[in-house]
Amino acid sequence: MFGFFKSKKAPERELSHPSQLAVGDMLTLIDSFAYPGWLKGQTLKVTDVQTYQYQHNAEYEFVLESESGKVTFLQIERNDGEEFANFSVKIQREEVDVIFTLDEFARIFDEEQLSEITTVAQPDAYAHFLADKYKQSETPYVCYFHAKDYRNQTLPRYQDESGEPCEVISLISSDESHSINIEIWEGGETEVSLTLSRPVSDVIDLFPG
């Protein structure tokens, strides 16, 4: 008889993989010295999910915020049967100058062949996100950015005006644990990100929002 009055509240979402994260969800990282203090063993909240659309596929980027308010970007990469959690931070022009020098960095845009670049300084704030040397992994390519989560929707037609086009240049370290991502937007605005690649198993807990 009392079963009639039981709550009919919908069951809580269950998360079994970081790729299932949505806005409001949280994740906890392993307590490892591979990460800077503001990520090491910390719980981060998903504040946005964005889409990068390529000609034949798409990648989804989770915007994560730490308890201290710092922002990092997470993409889940699958490569040869392995999965990696790629954590990125954006750096400004003056930081590019300190880490690489602007003259050296400019060669990436000027040279016709694939470029190499060496770090000349590793500021403490970015030391975990930096390697000693990088090599351009492929020629520049174009993608379309959508400030929207398209995982459960049909992607717009490639080159559709609903996406914001950008040219991408990627450089990677010899052990593939670190990379530099350069996005060149219409109008010439350029964004530079440093990426740390870690096993996806470093994400040790997932919490639905």
C-alpha positions in Angstrom: 0.0 0.0 0.0 2.7 2.4 0.9 4.5 1.7 -2.4 1.8 3.9 -4.1 3.4 7.0 -2.4 7.0 6.2 -3.4 8.9 9.0 -5.2 8.8 8.8 -9.0 12.0 10.9 -9.2 14.0 10.1 -12.3 17.2 8.1 -11.7 20.4 10.1 -11.5 22.6 10.0 -14.6 25.5 7.6 -14.4 28.8 8.6 -16.0 31.3 5.8 -17.0 33.6 7.8 -19.3 34.8 11.4 -19.5 33.4 11.7 -23.1 29.9 11.6 -21.5 30.5 14.8 -19.5 27.9 17.6 -19.8 27.7 21.1 -18.5 27.4 21.1 -14.7 29.2 17.7 -14.3 32.5 17.4 -12.5 35.6 15.2 -12.7 38.5 14.5 -10.4 42.1 14.0 -11.5 44.7 11.7 -10.1 47.0 13.1 -7.5 50.1 13.1 -9.7 53.2 15.3 -10.1 52.5 15.2 -13.9 50.1 18.0 -13.2 50.5 21.6 -11.8 49.2 22.1 -8.3 45.9 23.6 -9.5 45.1 20.4 -11.4 46.8 17.8 -9.3 44.2 15.7 -7.5 41.6 18.5 -8.1 37.9 18.4 -8.9 36.9 20.4 -12.0 33.5 21.5 -13.2 32.4 21.5 -16.8 31.2 25.0 -17.7 30.8 24.5 -21.5 31.0 21.9 -24.3 32.2 23.1 -27.8 32.5 21.4 -31.2 35.4 21.5 -33.7 34.1 20.2 -37.0 36.5 18.7 -39.6 35.7 17.5 -43.1 35.1 13.9 -42.0 34.7 14.0 -38.2 34.3 16.2 -35.2 36.0 16.7 -31.8 34.4 17.9 -28.7 36.0 20.2 -26.2 35.1 20.4 -22.5 35.7 23.7 -20.8 36.8 23.0 -17.2 37.0 25.3 -14.3 39.0 24.6 -11.1 38.0 25.6 -7.6 40.4 28.5 -7.9 38.7 29.8 -11.1 41.4 28.7 -13.5 40.3 27.4 -16.9 41.6 24.4 -18.9 40.2 22.7 -22.0 39.8 18.9 -22.3 39.6 16.8 -25.4 39.4 13.0 -25.4 41.7 11.5 -28.1 41.5 7.9 -29.4 44.7 6.7 -31.2 45.6 3.1 -32.1 43.3 1.6 -29.5 44.5 3.9 -26.7 42.7 6.9 -25.2 44.2 10.1 -24.0 43.0 13.1 -22.0 44.4 16.2 -23.6 44.5 19.2 -21.3 45.1 22.6 -22.8 45.8 26.1 -21.6 45.8 29.3 -23.7 48.8 31.6 -23.6 49.1 35.3 -24.6 51.4 37.0 -27.0 53.8 38.1 -24.3 54.0 34.6 -22.9 54.7 33.2 -26.4 57.7 35.7 -26.6 59.0 34.5 -23.2 58.7 30.8 -24.0 59.7 30.7 -27.7 60.5 34.4 -28.7 58.3 36.0 -31.2 60.9 35.9 -34.0 61.3 32.1 -33.7 57.5 31.6 -33.4 57.0 33.6 -36.6 59.0 31.0 -38.6 56.1 28.6 -38.1 53.9 30.9 -40.4 56.7 31.8 -42.8 58.3 28.6 -43.7 56.9 26.4 -46.5 58.2 23.2 -45.1 57.1 21.7 -41.7 58.6 23.7 -38.9 60.5 22.9 -35.7 60.7 25.1 -32.6 62.6 24.9 -29.3 61.5 26.4 -26.0 63.9 29.0 -24.6 62.2 29.3 -21.2 59.7 27.3 -19.2 57.9 29.6 -16.7 56.7 27.8 -13.6 53.1 28.5 -14.5 53.4 26.4 -17.7 56.2 24.0 -17.0 53.9 21.0 -16.9 52.5 21.9 -20.3 55.8 22.4 -22.1 58.3 20.1 -23.9 61.9 21.1 -24.9 61.2 20.8 -28.6 58.3 20.5 -31.0 57.9 19.6 -34.7 55.0 20.5 -36.9 52.9 17.3 -37.3 51.1 18.1 -40.6 50.4 21.0 -42.9 47.8 23.6 -41.8 44.2 22.6 -42.1 40.8 24.3 -41.7 38.1 23.4 -39.3 34.8 25.0 -38.2 34.2 25.9 -34.6 30.7 25.7 -33.1 30.0 27.2 -29.6 27.6 24.3 -29.1 27.5 20.6 -28.1 26.7 18.6 -31.2 27.2 15.1 -29.8 23.5 14.2 -29.9 22.6 16.2 -32.9 23.3 16.2 -36.6 26.3 18.3 -37.5 25.8 21.1 -39.9 27.0 20.6 -43.5 30.8 21.1 -43.6 31.6 24.7 -44.6 28.2 25.7 -43.5 28.0 29.4 -42.4 26.8 28.3 -39.0 30.4 27.5 -38.0 33.3 29.9 -37.5 36.2 28.9 -39.7 39.8 28.8 -38.4 43.1 27.5 -39.8 44.9 25.2 -37.4 48.6 24.5 -37.1 49.8 21.7 -34.8 53.3 21.0 -33.4 54.1 18.0 -31.2 56.9 16.8 -29.0 58.9 13.7 -30.0 57.2 11.5 -27.4 53.8 13.0 -28.3 53.2 14.0 -24.6 53.0 17.7 -25.4 51.8 19.8 -28.3 51.2 23.4 -29.4 47.9 24.3 -31.1 47.7 27.5 -33.1 44.3 28.7 -34.3 44.1 31.5 -36.8 40.7 33.1 -37.1 39.1 35.3 -39.8 40.5 38.8 -39.4 43.9 37.4 -38.3 43.2 36.9 -34.6 45.5 34.1 -33.4 45.1 31.9 -30.3 48.0 29.7 -29.0 47.4 26.7 -26.7 49.8 24.4 -24.9 48.6 20.8 -24.4 49.5 18.1 -22.0 48.5 14.6 -23.1 47.8 12.0 -20.3 46.2 8.6 -20.1 42.4 8.9 -19.8 42.7 6.8 -16.7 44.0 9.9 -14.9 40.4 10.9 -14.6 39.6 8.9 -11.5 36.0 10.1 -10.6 33.0 11.5 -12.5 30.1 13.3 -10.9 26.8 14.1 -12.7 25.7 17.7 -12.2 
